[in-house]
Amino acid sequence: MTCGHCVNAVTEEVSAIPGVTEVSVDLESGSLKVISDAPVDFDRIVEAVAEAGDYSVS
């Protein structure tokens, strides 16, 4: 990720996952923190990040 637009795109896609209540993306470190009120399948998060643009989870 290189800019605020990237952060917004990832935040929007991951926030749309059912059960997700909070998403925090740190541009400098590239970290993503997801808080949910129910278990969320990790693969669904990976898919949402990929849908946001040319990003990946490692």
N, C-alpha and C positions, 0 to 999 in steps of 0.2 A: 504494500500500500504506500502511496506516495503523497496523498493529499486528503483534505477534509471530505471531498466527494467520495473517495474510497471508503472512508470511515462511515459515512452516511449510507452508502449502498449496502455495506455488510450489515450494519445495524438494522436497516430496514428489512432485509431478507431474513435475518436470524430472528428478529422480533416477531415475524409473521408465523413462526412455528408454534403450533398449539401448545400451551402450557408455559411458554417462555414469558417471564414477567419483567426481566431486566437484561439489557445487553450493554456491555462496556467494551469499547475498542480503544486501545492505546496505539496511536499512530507511530510514536517513536519506537516502541518495542515490538509492535506488530502483534501484541497479545489481544486475546478475545476472552472475555469473561461472560458466562451465561448463567443466569439465575432463573429457575423455573419452580412452579408449584407442583410439578409432577415430573417423573423421570422422562427424559428426552433422549431418543436414540441418537447416539453420536454421529452415525452416518447421515442422519437428517440435517445435522448442523453442518457437516462437511458439504453436503449438497447445496444448502442455502448459501454458504460462503462462495461456492463455485458459481452459483446463479448470479451473485452480485457482480461478478466480473472475473478477471483473470487472476483469481486468488486461490490459495490452497491452505489446507490445515496440515501442520506437521507436528 
